[in-house]
């Protein structure tokens, strides 16, 4: 009997152990299942983020005209808010993404649009600025809030191609003496965050006060306080390394290169865009140069002589404003003076100058880098432009808020509005633009089934076709600071 009771006890213990093992196995499987579900949800959200990048790429792979017809890039909630993805048989979307950027003028500090990188100071072009205007790079950096001479020169030593230290700068010797395993790149930084390696650049200056809520430029919720005060505006909001624009017209046509050595081709291309009088005068200007005599000029069409080679270069389209050329007679003793079709009269400028600047260029390049968007740049960036002073900057900022017409598509509107004279406009025009084809945005992906979000900051370079992703920052570690999406995506139509 005792033996039979022992067997029964052993059987009970074995059954209990097997049950516990089975329960443990079931619990482990449930944990693995939940882990796989979480991982799957994470992968799905990452795909939603990738879809946002592709969506931006397709949107930006078009002319400025088509972008504006689609609602524009600056504030376009119809295109960028709650873009729905996927869906089941009931056409209920599973999730989607929202594209937004910072805007201190809105109640929540964001708008549904993109940030034009041409509204910032491009560090990559500062050495070129200094070659044009001595000390222009240092003065440009000193326009940033909190910048000092020594930090400005250290940044310039980081980006300029030589290894010679500036008076207050820092080249290889300084970084080696500090025991640092790196030296200056002597080229444009790969990203703005690389400036944290430069002597004197602190995280607070570059990215903002990260220890104070709402003041870090890395925070998804920027906050009105951080963006509205020049004293707290971080440099990351004012500088870039990737701004550029396609050398094309508003409609997307390649601009006519005014300094084309083939004058026959130049004349033909100009006649496709302009009145024949414009084409012939521009070609004659290239052949004979500007004339400064006092003879009376005629407004007749200049005769085109294809046998004459080009001898003069047009430095700026503004060179043609009010210009005159003299065509000598066969005997060489007399000649006829012709007046430019582009008069210096303000009324004529308002009518003709926008078309000239939109369809022509003095540079034979597919992409123009580093020009500052006159219509979007903040005061600190406008002050960095060579030839700009505080008085002119304030005039421009005051006047541009009321300009929403087509004349604002070209950066010489301060001339047509009488804010500057022709000489000053000619001096600052090479640094200015009214466009830009590199955009920054934050993509917020959400899954309606699990109410989770992921966020990433991206930069899309649309200076080429197809556009490419030039920058990516994963913001999932600060994801909790993001505003949560509304219940279900807005009915914009799911992308299936």
C-alpha positions, 0 to 999 in steps of 0.5 A, a space after each residue: 500500500 505504501 508503495 502504491 501511494 508513493 507511485 501515485 505521489 510521484 505521478 502527481 508530482 510529474 503531472 504538476 511539473 509537466 503542467 508547469 513546464 507547459 504553462 511556462 512554455 505557453 507564457 514564453 510563446 505569448 511573450 515571443 508573440 507579443 515581441 514579434 507583434 511589437 517588432 512587426 508594428 515597428 517595421 510597419 511604422 518604419 515603412 510608413 516613414 519610408 513612404 513619406 520620403 518617397 511621397 516627398 520625392 515624387 512631389 518635389 520632382 517637378 517644376 516650381 509652377 507645378 508645386 505651386 499648382 499643387 498647393 505649394 511647399 510652405 503650408 499645404 495641409 491638403 497634401 501633407 497632413 494625415 496621408 493615409 496608407 494601406 487599408 482592408 476590404 472596407 477601405 479603412 486605412 491602417 495608418 499613414 504619415 504627416 509631413 510638418 516643420 517648425 513654425 513659431 507663428 502657429 499655436 502649436 509651433 508647427 505647420 504642414 509643409 516643408 522648410 526651404 534650406 535656401 532660407 539659411 546660410 550655407 557654410 559650404 559657399 563661405 570660402 567662395 564668398 571670401 574669394 569674391 569679397 575679402 572677409 565676407 565669410 567671417 562677417 557672415 558668421 558674425 551675423 549669427 546670434 552668440 557668434 564670436 570672432 574666434 569661433 567664426 574663424 575656427 568654423 572657417 578653418 574647418 570648411 576652407 580647403 587650406 591648412 593655414 590657421 586664421 589669426 583666431 582659428 584652429 587647424 590640425 595643430 590645435 586638434 592634435 595638441 588637444 589629443 583629439 583623434 580628428 582634424 578639420 575636414 577642410 571641406 563642407 561638413 557632411 551635416 550641421 551636427 558636425 560643427 560640434 567637433 569645431 573648437 568653441 561650438 557648443 551644443 547649446 549654441 548649435 542646437 539650443 538649450 536641451 535641458 529646458 523643455 521646448 528650447 532644443 532644436 532637436 525637440 519635435 515640439 519646438 515651442 514658440 519661445 525658442 523660435 521667436 527670440 533671436 537670443 535663443 535661436 540656435 544656429 541649426 535653424 540658421 545654417 545649412 550645408 545642402 542648399 541649392 536650386 536647379 538653374 531652371 525657370 519657374 516652368 521648369 525650362 533650362 535657363 538660357 546661358 547669356 555667356 554662351 560662346 556660340 552666338 548663333 545658338 544663343 540668339 536662337 534660344 533667346 528668340 524662343 523666349 523673348 522678343 527678337 529685339 531682346 535677342 539681337 541686343 543681348 548678342 550685340 552686347 556680347 560682341 561690342 560691349 557696353 557703350 558709355 558715349 553721349 550720342 543719342 541712341 535708337 530703339 530700333 532692332 540691332 542688326 545681327 552679324 553672326 560673323 563677329 565673335 563674342 568679346 564681352 562677358 555679361 557679369 549680371 543680367 542687370 548689366 542689360 538694364 539701361 545699357 547701350 551698344 554702338 555698332 560701328 559703320 563699315 568705315 569705322 569712323 561712324 556708328 549707330 548707338 542702340 538702346 537696351 529694350 530693358 529700360 531703367 524706368 521703374 515701370 519697365 523694370 516691373 514688367 520686363 525684369 522678372 522674365 529676364 531673371 527667370 529665363 536667363 543666367 550668367 552661369 553655365 551650371 545645372 545647379 546653383 548652390 548656396 544662394 539665400 532666399 530673399 523671401 524666406 530668410 530670417 534677419 540673421 541670415 539676410 545680414 550675412 549676405 555681402 552688401 546687406 546692412 541692417 537698414 536694408 534688411 529691415 526694409 526688405 523684411 517689412 516689404 516682403 510680408 505684403 508681397 504675394 504676387 509673381 514679382 516676388 519670384 525673382 530676387 531683384 524685387 527690391 530694385 523694382 520697389 525702389 528699396 535699392 539702386 541699380 548698383 547695389 542690386 547688382 552687387 547683392 544679386 549673385 548671393 540671392 534667390 527666390 527659389 530653392 530645391 532642397 527641403 527639410 521636413 519631419 515625417 510623423 508616421 502613425 499606425 491607427 491599429 496600435 496608436 503608435 508613432 515614429 518620427 524622423 527628420 529628412 532633407 530631400 535634395 530635388 536639385 536632380 531628378 529623381 530627387 534623393 534623400 540627403 539627410 536622415 535623423 531618427 527621432 524615436 528617442 524623443 517620440 514621446 514629446 510628439 503630439 499624438 495623432 487624432 483618432 483615425 486618419 483624416 479622409 484624404 484618400 488612402 494610398 493603396 
